[in-house]
Amino acid sequence: MLKTNNEHGRAYTVIIGGYAIAKGVLNMILGGSFGGIIVGIFILAVLYTGLQYMNYLTAAYMAITAIGYLPGNIAHISDNWIYLIEGLIDIAFAVMLCLNADVKEHFTNKWDELNDLIQK
């Protein structure tokens, strides 16, 4: 288990990672591929580590993806309303990853101390 600097921040990131996995499952059911689940698992793992700057990288990925699909989801809102809701949730979580004090404190583990962060 990795060291955490803020339990609430880690809990929030686990919720965001769980959402990413659930989103991958939903998208697979709606006709997508298994890849979304893999991405969700990767996001959960990255967020759980609390390594510096991974919150910003994940937030950028989530926001850029949501904004990229936004025009098409709005243009076909009657068919894509669930994707529009997913995009709005993605943007809300991206903002949380960047601005929430507890979450930001969770992401203070240094990359060069990675071996020391692993608790035995």
C-alpha positions as CSV (number, residue, x, y, z in Angstrom):
1,M,0.0,0.0,0.0
2,L,1.3,3.4,-0.9
3,K,1.6,6.2,1.6
4,T,-1.1,8.9,1.5
5,N,-0.8,12.4,2.7
6,N,-4.6,13.0,3.0
7,E,-7.1,10.3,3.5
8,H,-10.0,12.4,2.2
9,G,-8.1,13.2,-0.9
10,R,-7.4,9.6,-1.6
11,A,-11.0,8.7,-1.0
12,Y,-12.1,11.3,-3.5
13,T,-9.6,9.9,-6.1
14,V,-10.8,6.4,-5.5
15,I,-14.4,7.6,-6.2
16,I,-13.2,9.3,-9.4
17,G,-11.3,6.1,-10.4
18,G,-14.3,4.0,-9.7
19,Y,-16.4,6.3,-11.8
20,A,-13.9,5.9,-14.7
21,I,-14.2,2.1,-14.5
22,A,-18.0,2.3,-14.3
23,K,-18.0,4.6,-17.3
24,G,-15.9,2.1,-19.2
25,V,-18.3,-0.7,-18.4
26,L,-21.4,1.4,-19.4
27,N,-19.8,2.5,-22.6
28,M,-18.9,-1.2,-23.4
29,I,-22.6,-2.1,-22.8
30,L,-23.7,0.7,-25.0
31,G,-21.6,-0.6,-27.9
32,G,-18.1,0.4,-27.2
33,S,-15.0,-1.7,-26.6
34,F,-13.3,-3.2,-23.6
35,G,-10.6,-0.5,-23.9
36,G,-12.6,2.0,-21.7
37,I,-12.5,-0.4,-18.8
38,I,-8.7,-0.7,-19.2
39,V,-8.4,3.1,-19.2
40,G,-10.6,3.3,-16.1
41,I,-8.4,0.8,-14.2
42,F,-5.3,2.8,-15.3
43,I,-6.9,6.0,-14.0
44,L,-7.8,4.5,-10.7
45,A,-4.3,3.1,-10.3
46,V,-2.6,6.4,-11.2
47,L,-4.9,8.5,-8.9
48,Y,-4.4,6.1,-6.0
49,T,-0.6,6.6,-6.0
50,G,-0.8,10.2,-5.1
51,L,2.3,10.9,-7.2
52,Q,3.0,14.6,-7.9
53,Y,1.2,16.1,-10.9
54,M,-0.8,13.0,-11.8
55,N,-4.0,14.8,-10.7
56,Y,-3.3,17.5,-13.3
57,L,-2.4,15.0,-16.0
58,T,-5.6,12.9,-15.3
59,A,-7.7,16.1,-15.2
60,A,-6.4,17.2,-18.5
61,Y,-7.1,13.8,-20.1
62,M,-10.6,13.8,-18.7
63,A,-11.4,17.4,-19.7
64,I,-9.9,17.3,-23.2
65,T,-11.8,14.0,-23.9
66,A,-15.1,15.5,-22.7
67,I,-14.6,18.7,-24.5
68,G,-13.7,16.9,-27.7
69,Y,-16.9,14.9,-27.7
70,L,-19.1,17.8,-26.5
71,P,-20.1,19.3,-29.9
72,G,-21.3,16.0,-31.3
73,N,-23.1,15.1,-28.1
74,I,-24.9,18.5,-28.1
75,A,-25.7,18.2,-31.8
76,H,-27.3,14.8,-31.3
77,I,-28.6,15.3,-27.8
78,S,-31.6,13.1,-28.2
79,D,-29.4,10.1,-28.9
80,N,-26.3,11.1,-26.9
81,W,-27.8,12.6,-23.7
82,I,-26.0,9.9,-21.5
83,Y,-22.7,10.8,-23.1
84,L,-23.4,14.5,-22.5
85,I,-24.0,13.7,-18.8
86,E,-20.8,11.7,-18.7
87,G,-18.9,14.6,-20.2
88,L,-20.2,17.0,-17.6
89,I,-19.3,14.6,-14.8
90,D,-15.8,14.3,-16.3
91,I,-15.4,18.0,-16.3
92,A,-16.6,18.3,-12.7
93,F,-14.1,15.6,-11.6
94,A,-11.3,17.3,-13.6
95,V,-12.0,20.5,-11.7
96,M,-12.0,18.7,-8.4
97,L,-8.7,17.1,-9.2
98,C,-7.2,20.5,-9.8
99,L,-8.8,22.6,-7.1
100,N,-9.9,20.6,-4.1
101,A,-7.4,21.1,-1.3
102,D,-7.7,17.5,0.1
103,V,-7.1,16.1,-3.4
104,K,-4.1,18.4,-4.0
105,E,-2.6,17.4,-0.7
106,H,-3.0,13.7,-1.6
107,F,-0.8,14.3,-4.7
108,T,2.4,15.3,-2.9
109,N,4.3,12.0,-3.1
110,K,7.6,12.6,-4.9
111,W,8.5,10.6,-8.0
112,D,12.1,10.1,-6.8
113,E,10.9,8.7,-3.5
114,L,8.6,6.1,-5.1
115,N,10.5,3.1,-3.6
116,D,10.2,4.7,-0.1
117,L,6.5,5.3,-0.5
118,I,5.6,1.6,-0.6
119,Q,4.8,0.6,2.9
120,K,5.6,-3.0,3.8
